[in-house]
C-alpha cells in the first residue's frame, strides 16, 4: 500500500513538474525588429517579428528563470529580467528581449533582484506598446535559493 501511494505521488508530481515548456533567454533573443509608425502616439516603435519556435509556444504554459523587478511604484507591473536591476534593459544593458512582463494570479511579495523560477501562459505582444513583447499570464513563482 505504501509503495502504491509513493508511485501515485511521483506520477502526479512529475506531471505537474513537466506540464510546462522550459524556455531560456536565448529563445527570447531570437527576434527581429523593424520600426513601425503608431499613429496613436505619433512616433515609431520597434515592431517585433517572433521566431517560429516562440510562435509555437504562444498560449502554452512555459517556465523561465530570471531576476524579479518591481518597477511600478503602485505595485501593478512586474518584470522578469535576464539581468539584475543594476544592469537591466531599462539601464541600457539589453534590448526588449531581455525582459518579460509578469501578470500574477495574486500580488507577489518578492523583492527586486530575487532570482525566480516563474511559470505562466506565454503571450506574444506585437501591437500594444503599453506592454512588453513577451508576457506571461497567470504566473506562479518560487524564489530560487
N, C-alpha and C positions, 0 to 999 in steps of 0.2 A: 504494500500500500504506500509506504513512504517513497519507494522508487517511482511509483506512478505519479505522485504529487510533484516530485522533483522533475520528472520528464515533462509534465504539463507546464510547470513553471518555466522551464527552459524554452519550450516551444512558444509560449505566449510572450516571454520577454524577448526572444530572438526575433519574433515577428515585429514587435514594436521597434526594436533597435534597427532593423533593416527595412522599415517601411518608407524610408525617405532615401533620396539620392544624395550622396555626398558631393558637394561642389567645392571648387577651390578658386582662389583668387586668379589664377592663370586662366580659368574658364571664363571669368568675367572680363578679363583683359582682351579676349578675342572679340573685339568690337571695333567697328569703323564709324567715323563721324563725318558728316557733311554739315555745312552751315545751311540753316533754313530760316527764312524770314517768318516771324509770327506777327501777323497784323495787330492782334490784340495788345501786344507790347511795343510795337513799332521798332523792333530790333531783331537781329539774328541770334539764334541759339544753336548749339551743337545738336544735331539730329542723329540719333543712333541707328545703326544697322546691326542687329544682333546676329551672332553666329547661329548656324543651323543647330548646333548642339544645345545652345541656350533656348532657342525657339522650341525645341523638342521637350524641354523641361517646364515650359510655361504651364501654370495651373497644377503642377505637381508638387508634392511635398519634398523639400530639399533641406539640406543641413550645411552650415558654414561656420567656421571658427574665425573670430576676429576680436577687435577691440571695441568695447561699448563706448559710445559717445552720446552724451545728453547735451545737445546743442541749443535746445529751446528753453528759455527761462520759465515758460509756462508748463514745461514738462510734458509736452504733447508730441514732440518729434524726437525719435531715437534713431541712431545710426550704428551699424556695424562697419568698422573700418579695417582695412588691411594694416593700417599703421596706428600707433597711439596718437593722442591728441596733438602732441608737440610736432608731429611730422605727418599730419593727415592731409587730406585733399584740400581742406579749407586754408591750410597754411602754405599751399603751393607745392606740396610734395607728392602729388599724384593727380590723376585725372578722375573723372566721374566714375570710372570703373573700379575705383579703389574704395567705394563706399556703397552700402546697401541700406535703404530705408527699412526700418523695422516697425511693423504695426502689431503690437502685442495684444493678446487676449485680455490681459489685465495690466495695469500700470506696473512697470518693473521697479525694483528697488536697487538695481546695480549702480555702481559708481563709475564715473568716467575712467577709462583705461582698464577696467576689469576685462579679462580675456574670457569670452563666452563661446559656448557651443550652442548655436541657435538653429531651431527647426521651424519651418513655416512653409506656406504655399508661395511659390515664385510667381511674381507678376512682372512682365516686361513693359516698361513705360516709354513710349516714343513722344507723345504729344502733350502731356501735362507738365509744363515747365515748373510748376509749383511742387513737384515731387521728383524723386530720384529716378534714374533709368531702371535700376533694379530695386524691386520692392519685395519684401517678404511679409505676408499677411498671416494672421492667426498664429503669431510667433509664441514659442515657448523657448526658454533658455536656461542653461545652467552654467554657473561660473566654473571655469577650469582652475584647478589648484596647482 
